[in-house]
Amino acid sequence: MTERTDAELLAAWRAGESGAFTDLVKRYQDPLLRHARGLLGVGSPYEDVVQEVFLKLARERLELPDEGPDGQPARLSPWLHKVTRNACMDIIRSEKRRRHREEDVASREATGGGLHLVEAAETRVVVEQELSKLPVDQREVLVLRLLSERSYREIAEITGKKIGTVGWLISEGLKTLSGNLAPLLAAEPARGGRGSGIGMA
C-alpha cells in the first residue's frame, strides 16, 4: 500500500479520521525532537516544545497543496521545523536573560580536563554538550545537518537563511566543534589504541 502524503493525511484527519493525525505525529516526531533537543540541550523542555508544535498544527487550519515547488508531494516538514525553531528561540532568549541574572551572582564553573575519559558510547553526549556552546545560528544548522540529516536547501528553507550562508555556518561550526572536541578525544588512543571518531561526514 502506498504511503499517504502529508496533504492526504491532513485531509483525512479533517474528515474525521483521528488515526491520520497520529500518522503525522509518528512521521515527524523524531526529527522535531532532534531539532528541539539540539537547540535547547539535554534536560531542557524540548519534548514539551514538540508537543506544543503538534497542538498548534491541530488548532490551525493549515492548507497544504498536493505538490510543492519541486513537483514532489508537499510536506509539512518546513512548517513544523519553523514552528519548532521559533518556540525554541523564545525559550533560548528567556534562558539568556535568566543566566545573565545568575552570572551577576556567581560565575559558571568551567569544565576542563574532567571530560578526558570519553567512552565511545558517550561520544554523542559529548558532541551535544559541545554543540550547546556554539552560537545559536551555528548550532541550529549543525543540528539540522548532522542530527536531522537535512539538506542545505531544507535548512535554508527552515531557517530563512541563504544556502551560501548555511554552508558557511556549517563550515565554521564544524571547525569550532572539531577544535573543542580534539582535546577531549585525544586520550582515547592512550587508553586503548585507536580513538572512536565523531563520524560527522
C-alpha positions as CSV (number, residue, x, y, z in Angstrom):
1,M,0.0,0.0,0.0
2,T,1.4,3.4,-1.0
3,E,2.2,5.7,1.9
4,R,-0.2,8.6,2.1
5,T,1.2,12.1,1.5
6,D,1.1,14.8,4.2
7,A,-1.7,16.6,2.3
8,E,-3.8,13.3,2.2
9,L,-3.3,12.7,5.9
10,L,-4.3,16.3,6.8
11,A,-7.4,16.0,4.6
12,A,-8.3,12.6,6.2
13,W,-7.9,14.0,9.7
14,R,-10.1,16.9,8.9
15,A,-12.7,14.5,7.6
16,G,-12.8,12.8,11.0
17,E,-10.0,10.1,10.7
18,S,-8.2,10.6,14.0
19,G,-5.6,8.0,13.1
20,A,-4.4,10.2,10.3
21,F,-3.1,12.8,12.7
22,T,-1.4,10.1,14.7
23,D,0.4,9.0,11.5
24,L,1.6,12.6,11.0
25,V,2.9,12.7,14.6
26,K,4.8,9.4,14.1
27,R,6.2,10.7,10.8
28,Y,7.7,13.9,12.2
29,Q,8.1,13.5,15.9
30,D,11.6,12.1,15.9
31,P,13.2,14.7,13.6
32,L,11.4,17.5,15.5
33,L,12.7,16.1,18.9
34,R,16.2,16.1,17.5
35,H,15.9,19.7,16.3
36,A,14.5,20.9,19.6
37,R,16.9,19.0,21.7
38,G,19.8,20.2,19.6
39,L,18.8,23.8,20.2
40,L,17.8,23.6,23.8
41,G,20.0,20.8,25.1
42,V,19.5,17.6,27.1
43,G,17.4,18.1,30.2
44,S,15.5,21.0,28.6
45,P,11.8,21.1,28.0
46,Y,12.4,20.1,24.3
47,E,9.7,17.4,24.4
48,D,7.1,19.9,25.6
49,V,8.1,22.2,22.7
50,V,7.4,19.4,20.2
51,Q,4.1,18.6,21.9
52,E,3.1,22.2,21.6
53,V,4.0,22.2,17.9
54,F,1.7,19.4,17.2
55,L,-1.1,21.1,19.2
56,K,-0.6,24.2,17.1
57,L,-0.9,22.0,14.0
58,A,-4.1,20.6,15.3
59,R,-5.5,24.0,16.1
60,E,-4.6,25.7,12.8
61,R,-6.4,25.3,9.5
62,L,-3.2,24.8,7.6
63,E,-3.7,24.4,3.9
64,L,-1.2,22.1,2.2
65,P,-1.1,21.8,-1.6
66,D,-0.8,18.4,-3.3
67,E,2.6,19.4,-4.8
68,G,5.5,21.5,-3.7
69,P,7.5,23.9,-5.9
70,D,9.8,21.0,-7.0
71,G,6.8,18.9,-8.3
72,Q,7.1,16.5,-5.4
73,P,4.3,15.9,-2.9
74,A,4.2,18.9,-0.5
75,R,5.5,18.2,3.0
76,L,4.7,19.6,6.4
77,S,8.4,19.4,7.4
78,P,9.3,23.1,6.7
79,W,6.3,24.4,8.6
80,L,6.8,22.1,11.6
81,H,10.5,22.8,11.8
82,K,9.9,26.6,11.6
83,V,7.4,26.5,14.4
84,T,9.7,24.3,16.5
85,R,12.6,26.7,15.8
86,N,10.5,29.8,16.8
87,A,9.4,28.1,20.1
88,C,13.0,27.1,20.9
89,M,14.3,30.6,20.2
90,D,11.7,32.1,22.6
91,I,13.0,29.7,25.3
92,I,16.6,30.5,24.5
93,R,16.0,34.2,24.8
94,S,14.3,33.7,28.1
95,E,17.1,31.5,29.3
96,K,19.7,34.0,28.3
97,R,18.0,36.6,30.4
98,R,17.9,34.2,33.4
99,R,21.6,33.3,33.0
100,H,22.6,36.9,32.8
101,R,20.9,37.5,36.2
102,E,22.6,34.4,37.7
103,E,26.0,35.3,36.4
104,D,25.8,38.6,38.3
105,V,25.9,36.4,41.5
106,A,28.2,33.5,40.6
107,S,30.3,32.6,37.6
108,R,29.7,29.3,35.9
109,E,32.3,26.6,36.9
110,A,34.5,25.8,33.9
111,T,34.6,22.2,32.7
112,G,38.2,21.3,31.8
113,G,40.1,18.1,31.9
114,G,37.4,16.2,33.7
115,L,36.0,15.0,30.4
116,H,39.2,13.3,29.2
117,L,37.7,9.8,29.8
118,V,35.3,9.8,26.9
119,E,33.9,6.4,26.1
120,A,32.7,5.6,22.6
121,A,29.1,5.2,23.9
122,E,29.3,8.7,25.4
123,T,30.6,10.5,22.2
124,R,27.2,11.6,21.1
125,V,26.5,13.2,24.5
126,V,29.9,15.0,24.4
127,V,29.1,16.2,20.9
128,E,25.7,17.5,22.1
129,Q,27.4,19.3,25.0
130,E,29.9,21.0,22.7
131,L,27.1,21.9,20.3
132,S,25.3,23.7,23.0
133,K,28.3,26.0,23.5
134,L,28.2,27.2,19.8
135,P,26.4,30.4,18.7
136,V,22.8,29.7,18.2
137,D,22.9,30.1,14.4
138,Q,25.8,27.7,14.0
139,R,24.3,25.2,16.5
140,E,21.0,25.1,14.7
141,V,22.3,24.4,11.2
142,L,24.6,21.7,12.6
143,V,21.8,20.1,14.4
144,L,19.7,20.1,11.3
145,R,22.6,18.8,9.2
146,L,24.2,16.2,11.5
147,L,21.4,15.0,13.7
148,S,18.3,15.5,11.5
149,E,20.2,14.9,8.2
150,R,18.5,17.8,6.4
151,S,19.9,19.0,3.0
152,Y,21.3,22.5,2.7
153,R,18.2,23.5,0.8
154,E,15.9,22.3,3.5
155,I,18.0,24.0,6.2
156,A,17.8,27.3,4.2
157,E,14.0,26.9,4.0
158,I,13.6,26.2,7.7
159,T,15.9,28.9,8.9
160,G,15.2,31.6,6.3
161,K,18.9,31.9,5.5
162,K,20.5,31.7,2.1
163,I,22.1,28.4,1.1
164,G,25.5,30.0,1.0
165,T,25.1,31.3,4.5
166,V,24.0,27.9,5.6
167,G,27.1,26.4,4.1
168,W,29.4,28.9,5.8
169,L,27.7,28.5,9.2
170,I,28.1,24.7,8.9
171,S,31.8,25.1,8.0
172,E,32.5,27.5,10.8
173,G,30.6,25.4,13.3
174,L,32.4,22.2,12.4
175,K,35.8,23.9,12.7
176,T,34.9,25.1,16.2
177,L,33.3,21.8,17.2
178,S,36.3,19.8,16.0
179,G,38.7,22.1,17.8
180,N,36.8,21.8,21.0
181,L,36.4,18.0,20.8
182,A,40.0,17.3,19.8
183,P,41.5,17.5,23.4
184,L,38.6,15.6,24.8
185,L,39.0,12.7,22.5
186,A,42.8,12.8,22.5
187,A,43.0,10.4,25.4
188,E,41.2,7.7,23.6
189,P,44.3,6.2,21.8
190,A,46.3,6.3,25.0
191,R,43.6,4.3,26.8
192,G,43.2,1.5,24.4
193,G,44.6,2.1,20.9
194,R,42.5,3.9,18.4
195,G,40.0,6.7,19.0
196,S,36.4,6.4,18.3
197,G,36.0,9.3,16.0
198,I,32.9,11.5,15.7
199,G,31.6,10.3,12.4
200,M,30.3,13.7,11.1
201,A,30.8,13.0,7.4
